[in-house]
Amino acid sequence: MRKLPSTNLLVTFDAAARHLSFKQAAEELFVTPSAVGHQIRVLEEELNVQLFERLNRSIALTPIGKQYHCKIAKALQTLRTATVDIMQQNEETSLLIHSFPFLVTTLLVPNLKAFKALHPNLKIAIESRIDRSAMNSGQLEIAIRYGQQADDTMVYQEVSPVLVSPVCAPDYQPADPLAESVSLIELSTDPGRWDKWQQDCDIQLNVGDSIECDGMQAVIEMAEQGLGLAMGYFPALEPLVKAGRLKKALPEHSSQIDSLYLVYPKEQKDHPVIQAFSSWFSALMN
């Protein structure tokens, strides 16, 4: 029987295929980019296939690489899930999830049932706060955050870009916000966001009046009531758009402000529960 590639090679390939970057894969795995490249070459030699196309400043999966990744990613997730299940049979495992309130409401809680179904014995606690709480509880913990901070003790795993684009009620008038005067609903904790978006998109709105509020939930509720245009943060708002509660007022105009990250202590990076939640949440966002 032909020898299978080592799990280490497959984990490296999975990381490189997800990020389409040896550098980002190296950061996730805490190795050097050259080590990732070496392991990919070893895997290609063992399989006698080319998994990646090496471009000038990027990489891309070959057709057979895409096919192979689709299959091994599922297998690796099965291994992670099986490991977590075995651990939970022997002891109760808890996971503390830190996130900001609006994302908890729109994305995390509505989908958490699916994660619990995969890990029914896992005890979950959610800390929902606007400010960034310290992660030093001594238990397994992971945070969902916008942007990075300089902290050598933490892993910052990029999940999705954060885009901003105006949203409003489906029947909001004027139908064309570029043609007439509009009302703005502004989030006071993110000053200058409208000016930055207009600059990035080369747009100048005709603003009649504005309402200011310090809570994102209230901002969105006012937009749903038809009180004006609110700045929408995506992917957090995607479920409300899909549900028809809001619409993108100018869908062709968006601006990237940062990225969404999963953050967890470096010493916990290989824990099966952290890996399982990371894989599940990343799949949810992509």
N, C-alpha and C positions, 0 to 999 in steps of 0.2 A: 504493500500500500504506500502511495506517495506521501511523504511527510508534509504536514500542514505548516504554514507560516506560524511563527510565534505570535502569541497574543500581543506582545509589546509592539511588534511591527504593525499589526492590524490597528491597534489603538493610535499609533502615530499616523497611519494612513487616514484613519477616520478624522482625526483632528485637522490634518492638512486638507482633506476633501471638504470639510465643513467650512473652513476659513478661506480656502483657496489662497493660502499664504503659508509658506514654510515659517516665516517669522512669527506670525500670530499663533501657529500651531506650537512653535517652540516656547512661546510665552505661556501658553496653556499647560504645557507638559513640563515646564521648568528645565528645558534643555536648550542647547544652542541651535540656531537655524541650520548650521552645517550638519549637526547630528540628525536633525529631521531629514535633511536631504540625503544623508548617507543611508538612513533606515529605509527611505522610500526606494532608493536604488537597489538595496538588498532585496526588498520585497519584489520589485520588478524583475530582478534577476531570478529569484526563486520561482516566480510565476511565468517567467519568459514572456511578459507582455509589457507594454508601455501604459502606465496608469495616468501620467500627467504629460501635458504639453508644456515645455519650458519656453515661455515668451520672454520678451526683453526685460520687463519689470514685473511680470506676474506669471501665474501658472493657471492652467485650465485642465479639467478632467478630460481625458479622451473618452470616446463612447464606451469602450470596455471598462474604463475607470469609473464612469458614472454607474454602469450596470453593477460592477463589483461593489462599489460603495453602498448602493441601495440595499444590497443583500447583507453585507457585513455589519452595517450600522444597526440593522434590526437584530442581528445576532448578538452584538455587543450589548445592546439595551436589554436583551433577554438575560444575558449573563449578569448584568448589574442588578436587574430585578430579582433574579434568583438568589443572588448574594444577600440582598436586603431582606428577602423573605426568610432566609435561613437565620440571619441575625435576629430578626424579630421573633422567631420561635424561641430563642434562648433568653432574650431579655427585651424589655420594653425600650424602644428607641424613640426619642423626641427630637423634633426639628422646630426651631424658632425661626420664623420668616419675618424679616423687617421689610417694610415697604411704605410708601407714602399713601395717604388715604384714598386719593382718587383712583390710583391704579388698583388698589385692593378692591374697590367697589366695581370697577368696570371690567377688569381682566382676571384678577386672581380668584376672588370668591366665586364668580360664575363658572369657572372651570376647575375649581379645586376638587369637586366631586370625582372627576375623572382620575385625578392623581390619587385620591384616597381609595378608589376602587382597585388601583394597582397595588397599593400598600395599606391594606385595611388595618393592620396592627400598629401603624406608625402614628404616634401622638404628635399632633401639629398645633403650634401656637403662632398667632400672627400679631405682630406689633405694628400698628398703623400710626405713623407720626410724620408730620411735615419736616421736622428737623432730623438730622442724621444722628441716630442714637449710637452710642459706643457698642461695639461688638466684643464683649469680654465676659459673657455670661458663664463661660465654662462648659456650655453644652453645645451640641451641634446647632449651627446657625448660618443663615444665608440672607443676604439683603438684595433687594431689587432697587437700583438707583440710576438716576440720570447723572452722567458725567463721572470722571475719575478724580481721585484725590491721591496725593503723594503719601503712600503708606506701604512700607516694605513688608508689613506683616500680613497683608491681604492680597488675595488674587482678584483681579478685575477681569471678568470674562465678558467680552462684548457680545451682546445678543442681537441688537437691532438698532438701526439709526433712529433718531428722534426727529420727526419732521413737524413743522407747524404750517397750518393753513386755516383760513377763516371758516367758521361753521355758523349755521343759523337754523331756524326752524324751517321745515320743508315748504311752508307757505309764506315765508318772510318776503316782504316787499321793501325795496324794489327788487325785482327778479334779477336785474343786472346791477350789482353794487358799484360797478365802474361808471355807470351812466348817471346816477342820481346821488343825492345826499344820503348818507347812512349814519346809523347810530352804532357806537362801539361799546362793548362791554369789556372793561379792562380789569386784568388781574393785578392788583396793586403790589403783590409780592414778586412780580416779574416785570418791572418797569422798563419801558423802551422796547418791548417786544414788537408792538405794532410798527414803530419807526424802523426797526431792524428788518422786519419782514418786507415792508414797502421798499426799503433800499435794496434788499437782495433780489426782489422780484421786479424792480424798476416800475413800481406802481405808486400813484398818488391818489389816495381816496379823498373824496369830498365828505368830510366828517361834519355832521350837523351837531350832535351832542354825544355825551358819553356817560356811562355808569361805571363806577369803580367799586370793586369788591376784593376782599383779601382771601377768599376761599374758592378753589376751583369748582367744587360741587355747586355752589351758589351761582357762579358764572355760567355754568352749563345749563342750570335750571332756568336762568333768565333768558338764555338763548332759545331754549325749547319753548318758552312762552312768547317768543317773537319780539323781544324787547330790543334786539339788535344783533350785530355780528360779534361773535366771541372768537378769540384765537384758539384753534383746536390743536391739541398735542397728540400726535400719532406715533405709535400704534394704540395708545391708551384709549382714544376715542373711537377707534374703528368699530367696536361692537354697537355703539349708539347710532353710527351712520348706517350700518348694516340692518339695524332694527327699524330704521326709518324715523327715529326720534330727532335726528339732526341730518343736515346735508352739508356737503362742502360748498360754500358759496362761490368759490373760485377754484375749482378742482385742478385746473392746469397750473396754478401758482402755489408752490410750496417752497419751504426753505429748511435746510437741515441745521439744527442748533447744537446737537450733541449726539450721544449714543446711549442706549439703555444697557446697563451692565448687571450681571450677577456678581455679587461680592461675598467672599467667604475667607476665613482664616487659612493661611497657607498650610498649616499643620493638618487641616481637615480636607484638603483638596482631593485626596484619594479615598475618602470615606464613601462607601457605596450609597449611603443616603444622599449625600451632597451630589454625587455623580448622577444619581437617579433623578433628583429634582432638577438639576441643571439640564439634563437631556430632555426631560419633559417640558420645561418652560421654554427652552430654546426652540423645540418643535412647535410649541404653541404660537410663538412669535414669528415663525418663518413658514 
